[in-house]
Structures are given as structure tokens and as C-alpha cells.
């Protein structure tokens, strides 16, 4: 039975046009780099939490990576038009799960953004970001004949974007910002009115300020980054104390400084013992420490390749507007995740908690990113020369 299933899968792949090989290779290299970096970064966690059983955490990460690659392969053979037909249902379902997080969500890593079913925990925001980009692409492709009309185009699109972004932002402001930027770029490519786009981004800024006003922890991170007291509901000691909100960013910069140009060597990181989440939120800092600026630049270059392939190859030669908008949205979201993650480690942006795609330790984020790359690969299979 298993042999027959494998034969059917091989036959299905053989019947398809080839996917973009450069995107595939970038994902494979990022995944391999992630496995090595995570193994180094989790050593302290394994010693303190699991009596030195580092291999157990490594195996768990490898399973997550393989699951993400399998999801990527599966989505690469599912026609993206088929996925588009179910995008509205997926978005409504993911929004319902985001509401459930507010009621029965559990805390993990200091964030109340998880749902748990039995022993399995997941972040609905990861499902929501994929579903929202999918459905916005559908709406933009349907409304191209009257895309600049406020009532027939802008309002219906905003009616889906705003609730989803707000629900994501309640517990994951950084992901909400990335998704909003991705869909805004999709709208720009879709010839939406500049005035409407300005309104969308303006509403996003207002929502971010409101969410900061209702979340002292987030506000303290922003104030610590700016080194200035802005909000009345934050604690000054946490803002300016290097052991407070500025601790993670400070330790990450130390890691990058220790790495220098060529790094201290694989597995020889010291800052992994001081950073709270070196295997996830600050994996880039560990890579920069062990492999230096040279290794960090090579890692960032892989995301540049992904950006160019997604925009100039897959989106540019997409067979229809739906494929174009999907390629732009998915590529933007993936590359923004990697760029923001690296910028946080370098001190360019405040601490966000965003993982680096295919590199950081994680489960649902790998599955979500795998599905997004799979959609990109399916579009690439149908590109026109």
C-alpha cells in the first residue's frame, strides 16, 4: 500500500512542470544552516532543562524541519487556484482560532499566543497570515476592473484586512505589522489608489499605537530601543535598565561583536548562555558570533536570492493576476521575517520575537513558511516564458 502511494506521488511530480530550483535550493540550505545553528544554540537549554539531553531537542527540530519541507512539497503540487477557492473559509477559521486565543490561550515563551490541543501547541497567527495573504490576493484579482473605487474595492478589502490584523496584533504585534506591509505591497502592485494605500498604512500606525497603549511590555520594548520615556504606563526602571527590556538586544549585540569578521567557530558561542531564546528569536546573533560577519552576510544573501526569485522570476512571469499577487505577498512576508529578525539582532529594530524562516527553532512557523514557499513553487510551475 505504501509503495503504491509512493509511486502515485512520484508520478504526480513527474507530470508537473519543474519548480523554481533556486528557491528550492535556498530553502534547503537555510534548513541545513538552521539545524546546525539550533544544535549549537540549544546546548545550554538541554543541559539546564533536560539533564543534558540536547539530542532530544535537536531531533524535535529536525522533525519540524522535515514536516515543513513535506508541507512545502505538498503545496507545490496543489494548484494555487484550488487553494484560493478555500481561502475565505481558511481565513474565517483562523480568525475564529485567534478569538479562541483570547479566551483559552496558553502562555509560552512569555507570550499568550498559543492554543493547545492535547499535547500539541500551535500559534493561530501563523495560519492567519497565510490565509489573509491568500484571500487578499483573491479579492484583488476579482476587483481589477474597478480597483480604484472606494466603495466597491477598498472597503470590501479593508473589511477583511483590519479584523484579521487586529486579532493577530492583540498578541503578536510584529507579525501583524509584517502581514499589513505584505498586503499593502500587494495592493500597490494591484494598482490600488495611492490615497487608499496611505489610509491603510495610516490605520495600521494608529492601531499599533493603540496596542502599545494597552500593552506595557510592548511599549517598554519600544522605549528601550529609542532610549526615551514616551508612554505613561511603563516602568522607567525596566526601560533603561540593561537587565530589563534592553537585556536581550544588548546580549545579541555582544554576540555579534564577539564574532568579528570570521567568528569564534562552530559550537563555541558564549552568548547562547545569556540570551533567553538563542535558538529562536536570536538565532541570527548566534550565527554571527560563531561564523562572523562573513557567515551572517552569506545567510542574508540567501534571502536576497529568494527575494529576487520571488519578485523577478515567479511574480513577474505569473500566468495571471492571482499568481502575481500571491507571489508578491508570500515573498514579501518571508523575506520581511528574515530581515526583521536580523535587524533586531543588530539593534536596528526593537525586539519583536519573529523567527528567522527555516533557520529558527519552531513548529507552526516552519509549517506556515513551508506552505508559503510551496505556493510560490506551484506558481513557478505555471509561469509563462
ChimeraX attribute file (.defattr): number of C-alpha atoms within 10 A of each C-alpha:
attribute: neighborCount
match mode: 1-to-1
recipient: residues
	/A:1	6
	/A:2	7
	/A:3	8
	/A:4	9
	/A:5	10
	/A:6	11
	/A:7	12
	/A:8	12
	/A:9	13
	/A:10	11
	/A:11	11
	/A:12	11
	/A:13	16
	/A:14	10
	/A:15	9
	/A:16	13
	/A:17	13
	/A:18	13
	/A:19	21
	/A:20	19
	/A:21	12
	/A:22	13
	/A:23	23
	/A:24	17
	/A:25	13
	/A:26	19
	/A:27	22
	/A:28	15
	/A:29	15
	/A:30	18
	/A:31	22
	/A:32	16
	/A:33	16
	/A:34	26
	/A:35	22
	/A:36	15
	/A:37	23
	/A:38	25
	/A:39	20
	/A:40	23
	/A:41	30
	/A:42	23
	/A:43	21
	/A:44	17
	/A:45	20
	/A:46	18
	/A:47	12
	/A:48	12
	/A:49	10
	/A:50	14
	/A:51	9
	/A:52	13
	/A:53	15
	/A:54	20
	/A:55	14
	/A:56	12
	/A:57	18
	/A:58	20
	/A:59	13
	/A:60	13
	/A:61	21
	/A:62	20
	/A:63	13
	/A:64	20
	/A:65	26
	/A:66	15
	/A:67	17
	/A:68	25
	/A:69	24
	/A:70	16
	/A:71	20
	/A:72	26
	/A:73	20
	/A:74	17
	/A:75	21
	/A:76	25
	/A:77	21
	/A:78	15
	/A:79	14
	/A:80	21
	/A:81	14
	/A:82	9
	/A:83	16
	/A:84	20
	/A:85	13
	/A:86	13
	/A:87	21
	/A:88	19
	/A:89	13
	/A:90	20
	/A:91	22
	/A:92	16
	/A:93	16
	/A:94	25
	/A:95	24
	/A:96	15
	/A:97	22
	/A:98	27
	/A:99	16
	/A:100	15
	/A:101	24
	/A:102	16
	/A:103	10
	/A:104	14
	/A:105	19
	/A:106	16
	/A:107	13
	/A:108	11
	/A:109	10
	/A:110	7
	/A:111	12
	/A:112	17
	/A:113	23
	/A:114	22
	/A:115	22
	/A:116	14
	/A:117	7
	/A:118	6
	/A:119	5
	/A:120	7
	/A:121	15
	/A:122	17
	/A:123	22
	/A:124	23
	/A:125	28
	/A:126	18
	/A:127	23
	/A:128	27
	/A:129	27
	/A:130	22
	/A:131	27
	/A:132	26
	/A:133	26
	/A:134	29
	/A:135	25
	/A:136	26
	/A:137	27
	/A:138	22
	/A:139	21
	/A:140	24
	/A:141	19
	/A:142	14
	/A:143	18
	/A:144	14
	/A:145	10
	/A:146	15
	/A:147	20
	/A:148	18
	/A:149	14
	/A:150	15
	/A:151	11
	/A:152	12
	/A:153	20
	/A:154	22
	/A:155	13
	/A:156	13
	/A:157	20
	/A:158	14
	/A:159	10
	/A:160	17
	/A:161	20
	/A:162	17
	/A:163	12
	/A:164	25
	/A:165	25
	/A:166	20
	/A:167	22
	/A:168	27
	/A:169	19
	/A:170	21
	/A:171	20
	/A:172	21
	/A:173	21
	/A:174	19
	/A:175	22
	/A:176	24
	/A:177	19
	/A:178	21
	/A:179	28
	/A:180	23
	/A:181	19
	/A:182	22
	/A:183	26
	/A:184	21
	/A:185	18
	/A:186	24
	/A:187	26
	/A:188	15
	/A:189	15
	/A:190	20
	/A:191	15
	/A:192	23
	/A:193	17
	/A:194	12
	/A:195	10
	/A:196	19
	/A:197	17
	/A:198	12
	/A:199	12
	/A:200	20
	/A:201	15
	/A:202	12
	/A:203	13
	/A:204	19
	/A:205	13
	/A:206	11
	/A:207	19
	/A:208	18
	/A:209	13
	/A:210	11
	/A:211	18
	/A:212	20
	/A:213	16
	/A:214	12
	/A:215	15
	/A:216	16
	/A:217	17
	/A:218	20
	/A:219	24
	/A:220	29
	/A:221	22
	/A:222	23
	/A:223	22
	/A:224	24
	/A:225	20
	/A:226	13
	/A:227	13
	/A:228	13
	/A:229	16
	/A:230	13
	/A:231	15
	/A:232	10
	/A:233	14
	/A:234	19
	/A:235	15
	/A:236	17
	/A:237	12
	/A:238	18
	/A:239	25
	/A:240	19
	/A:241	12
	/A:242	15
	/A:243	12
	/A:244	16
	/A:245	24
	/A:246	22
	/A:247	18
	/A:248	23
	/A:249	25
	/A:250	16
	/A:251	21
	/A:252	27
	/A:253	19
	/A:254	17
	/A:255	30
	/A:256	25
	/A:257	17
	/A:258	19
	/A:259	25
	/A:260	16
	/A:261	17
	/A:262	16
	/A:263	24
	/A:264	19
	/A:265	13
	/A:266	14
	/A:267	19
	/A:268	15
	/A:269	22
	/A:270	17
	/A:271	20
	/A:272	26
	/A:273	15
	/A:274	14
	/A:275	22
	/A:276	16
	/A:277	19
	/A:278	27
	/A:279	27
	/A:280	21
	/A:281	23
	/A:282	30
	/A:283	28
	/A:284	32
	/A:285	32
	/A:286	31
	/A:287	31
	/A:288	31
	/A:289	33
	/A:290	28
	/A:291	25
	/A:292	23
	/A:293	19
	/A:294	14
	/A:295	19
	/A:296	23
	/A:297	12
	/A:298	12
	/A:299	21
	/A:300	16
	/A:301	13
	/A:302	19
	/A:303	23
	/A:304	15
	/A:305	15
	/A:306	24
	/A:307	19
	/A:308	15
	/A:309	21
	/A:310	29
	/A:311	20
	/A:312	12
	/A:313	18
	/A:314	29
	/A:315	26
	/A:316	17
	/A:317	18
	/A:318	23
	/A:319	17
	/A:320	15
	/A:321	18
	/A:322	24
	/A:323	27
	/A:324	25
	/A:325	28
	/A:326	30
	/A:327	31
	/A:328	26
	/A:329	31
	/A:330	28
	/A:331	24
	/A:332	22
	/A:333	23
	/A:334	24
	/A:335	22
	/A:336	22
	/A:337	21
	/A:338	21
	/A:339	17
	/A:340	22
	/A:341	28
	/A:342	25
	/A:343	16
	/A:344	24
	/A:345	28
	/A:346	22
	/A:347	15
	/A:348	13
	/A:349	16
	/A:350	24
	/A:351	24
	/A:352	19
	/A:353	19
	/A:354	23
	/A:355	23
	/A:356	27
	/A:357	25
	/A:358	28
	/A:359	26
	/A:360	31
	/A:361	30
	/A:362	20
	/A:363	18
	/A:364	18
	/A:365	24
	/A:366	28
	/A:367	23
	/A:368	24
	/A:369	25
	/A:370	28
	/A:371	24
	/A:372	28
	/A:373	28
	/A:374	28
	/A:375	27
	/A:376	31
	/A:377	28
	/A:378	29
	/A:379	31
	/A:380	27
	/A:381	20
	/A:382	20
	/A:383	21
	/A:384	13
	/A:385	7
